Amino acid sequence: MVRAFSELQSQGHEQLCIFQRPEVGLTAIIAIHDSTLGPALGGCRMQQYDSFDEAVYDALRLAEGMTYKNSLAGLSIGGGKSVLIADRTMKQGRKELFLAFADCIESLNGRYITAEDMGTTVEDIGVLFTRTPHVAGKSPELGGGGDPAPHTARGVFDGIRACCERLRSTSNLAGVKVSIQGLGGVGLHLARLLVKEGVELVVADTRAERCRLAVDELGATVVDSEAIYSVETDVFSPCAVGATINQASIAQLACRVVAGAANNQLATPEDERRLKERGILYAPDFAINAGGVILCADESEEGGFTLSRVHERVAGIGKTVAKILSLSESSGKLAGQVAIDLAQERIAAAKAKRA
Ligand code: NAI
């Protein structure tokens, strides 16, 4: 636990909870990084880890990221995250495991709100909701906003426009070339929005059927998954998995902008510096991909979920990205640091007001 504890202390997390429910084969970690702006919201991740320390470290790191994402998105929501370590057998079954996790969440009396993340599904969220109200990302039948992907795609689209405007001094995207890595829920929606604006598309996905869809419906050019990095393009949009922007891929990039939906796009913090040295503009992932969390957070608003408010907030993402890029240029700071500074400023102002 040495690594996890040093992270906890250095990054100022408020609370770390570890729950054991051996009867259902569950160990759950809930990390609350900062609740100044409101209850801590962040998804529930279920995957295998090499060690318990690794799992706790992941929860802490992801919770901190949610603090910045939620603050920057203008939400009255803090940052948290949970990690579930499940026995491979799940002993009594998946439903029982999530019911037990719901009791863990409930015991925090609303300080933490969970949502879907890697390894968990909307159905799991539905199970949690039978035991605790402190969940977000519910299906429309349960009073939620449904699939977040279209909203995330909209924010990424506006962010890409902001990046292009910075370089070309026009918001018109006609004739711009964008390469998209990953045509899942977000990537395909984004592709559709871009093509409507006259953007030329190059795409890659490890699933051939998604590529075929993009060719047939959108007239996209498909390249091999490894070849996507070296495509000559204006914007490279990572919308697949994390850490695809790394030392090796940066050396291959032939774009002017990296702006996409994937969480934790940079393999290491040093990679943003590498992008800058190559003259490539970077839209920080946690600023540009906030559409999904904006949708989820809306369920906790007084009066319940309101789609028009979600649209209004998602429309702010492009402006936030533009502000970050402008401040980055004027200050010489990396865009990621500027984004964290802006998020922290909002939290500091809320603390000062309360004091
Ligand atoms: P998804 O799982 O629906 O789609 C990912 C796509 O990437 C799949 O089609 C998959 O075949 C493809 N893929 C995987 N590895 C690849 C590779 N090496 N090269 C090319 N394609 C590859 O995921 P979704 O929902 O579209 O999200 C995309 C990214 O955005 C993820 O990293 C996710 O964490 C992040 N994100 C998603 C949000 C949402 O609202 N869905 C919100 C914020 C972030």
Boltz pocket constraint, residues with backbone or C-beta under 6 A from the ligand:
constraints:
  - pocket:
      binder: B
      contacts: [[A, 148], [A, 149], [A, 150], [A, 152], [A, 181], [A, 182], [A, 183], [A, 184], [A, 185], [A, 186], [A, 187], [A, 204], [A, 205], [A, 206], [A, 207], [A, 210], [A, 225], [A, 238], [A, 239], [A, 240], [A, 241], [A, 242], [A, 261], [A, 262], [A, 263], [A, 289], [A, 290], [A, 291], [A, 292], [A, 293]]
      max_distance: 6.0
